[in-house]
Amino acid sequence: MKQTLGTIPEDLLGIAGGDWLHQQRQRNVLAMKAKTEEIRLRIGAGPPNAPSPSVVLPLLIGAADESRPELQDLWAALLASALQPDGGERVRRAFFDTLKAMEPVDARLFRALAAYGPGALIGDQVEARIEEDLRLFGAAAAVGWEALTKLGLIRTSLNKQMTLYGQEFWRACNPSM
């Protein structure tokens, strides 16, 4: 990965002021790089492809600002997808804004919904099971579902279902698919 990205991650760390922020961003980028390598090893990825700077720069900047594990995992997965031999074809730059707007609870809800399959319709009973498994009740669960809807990842009416955008976001966050 170092050959592909060079010093870009380290260069980005210098754009922030203050030692604490610099150190935190450095820890975040190191964690994301380690998680990305872990994903690449798990999926048996070959040598990384050099991604477009228009993709990798905003991706690394977003990842440098994230220290919450649920969201770091998604940033790492997007980077692993961007390094795929197809040139990161699955990775849309709009996904970075989506991920920046997510909270950890949103990521957990989205991951749980995805476990039923990208096109699955989730009714009240499955929704209740997801919420119970995640220990989300009342307003916390409702706000999470609402956030996923506002981000365009799911649609809600009588049932919950991933939108096409949500399906593509999930596919980009799962480079082995």
N, C-alpha and C positions, 0 to 999 in steps of 0.2 A: 504494500500500500504506500510505503514511503516513496518508492520510485514513481508511482503514479501521481501522488499528490504533492510530492516535494516538500517545501517548507510552508505551503499555504496554511495548514492549521496553526503552526507556530506564528506566522506573520499576522494572522487574524487576532491572535491573543494580545498583540501589542496595541490594538486600536482602542482599547479601553483604558481609562485612567484609574490609578490607584492600585496598590499592591494586592489588597484583598480580592478585588474583582479580577485582576490578572491571574492570581493563583486559582481562584474558583473556576474561571474559564479554562485554565490549563487542565485542571482535574477533570472537568466535564469533557473536554476534547479527548483526553487520554482514555477515559472510561468509554466514550463512544468508539474510539479507534479499536479498543480491545474487544468490545461487543461486536463490532463490524467484522473483525478477524474471526471471532468465534462463529458468527453466522456463516461466513465464507467457508470456513473449514467444515462446518456441519453440512452444508449443501454441496460440498465438493467442487467449489468454484475454481476455475483455472486462474491463470494470471489476470490481474485486474486490468480492465480497459480504462484508458484515460478518459474520464468524463469531461463534458463541456464545462469550461469555467462558469458559464451562465447558470449551470446547475449546481456545481460543487461549491461555489463560493457562498450563495445564500444558504445552502444546506449546512455547511460548516459553521456559518455565523449563527444560524438557529440552534444548532447542536451545542455550540459553545455556551449559550445562555441557559441551557437546560440541565438541571441537576437531579430531577425527579426520575427515579428508575423506570417507571412505566413509560414515560415519554422518551427517555434516553434510548430505550429499546427500539422505539419506532424510528427515531433519528438514525440509529445504527442500521436498521433494516433498510431504510431508504438509501443510505450510503452504499450498502451492500448491493442493492438493486442498481444504483447508478454506476457501479463498477463492473457490472455484468458485461459479457462479450457483446451483447446487443446495443451497447453504448448507453445503457440506462433508459431505454425506450419507454419503460413503464413509469418512469419518474416524471411527473408533471410538476412544474415549479409552483403551481397553485397548491400542491400538497403541503408545501412548507408553511404557507399562511394558515392552512387548516390545522396542521400540527401545532403551530405556535399558539393557536387559540384554544387548544384542548387542555383540559385538566386531567390529572391522573384518573379520577373517577370516570371521566368520559372514555379514556383509553381502555379501562377495565370493562366498561359496559360494551364498548364496540367490539373488543376481543371476544367477550362472551357471546354476543350476538353472532359474530362471524363463525363461532364454533358450530353453529347450526347450519352453516352453509350460506354463501353470499346471497342467494336468491330466496332463502327461506322466509316464510311469513311467520312471524312470532305473535302468538295470541296471548291472552291474559295469563293463562296458566304457566306458559314458558317464561313470560316476562316476570311473573312473581317468583319463579324458581331462580332465575338469573339474579334478581334483586336479593333474594334470601341468601344465595351462595356468596354474593359479594357483600352481604351485610349492609345493604342499602335499603332504607325504608322511608316512606313518606316523601317529603320535599326533596331530600337528597337524591333519591332515584328519579323523581319527576324532573328535577333541574338537569340531571345528567342526560336523560332522554331528550329533553328540550334542546339542550346544547348540541347534541348530535344532529338533531333535526335542523337547527339554525345553520350548522356547518355544512349542510347538504349531504351528510353521510347516510342518513336514514330518512324514511318517510313514515309518518304515523297517521293512521286513520283508525280503523277498527283494530288493525294489526300493525306491527312494526316490521319494516323490511329495508334492507340496504338499497340506496339509490344506485344507479349506474356509476355515478361519481364515487360513491362509497365502496362499491365493488372494485373499482380500479385503484382507489386508495389502498384498500386491503391487499390487493394483488401486489402493489408496489412495496408494501410493508412485509411481504412474504416472498422473497426472491426465489425460494425453492418451488413455488407453485408454477 
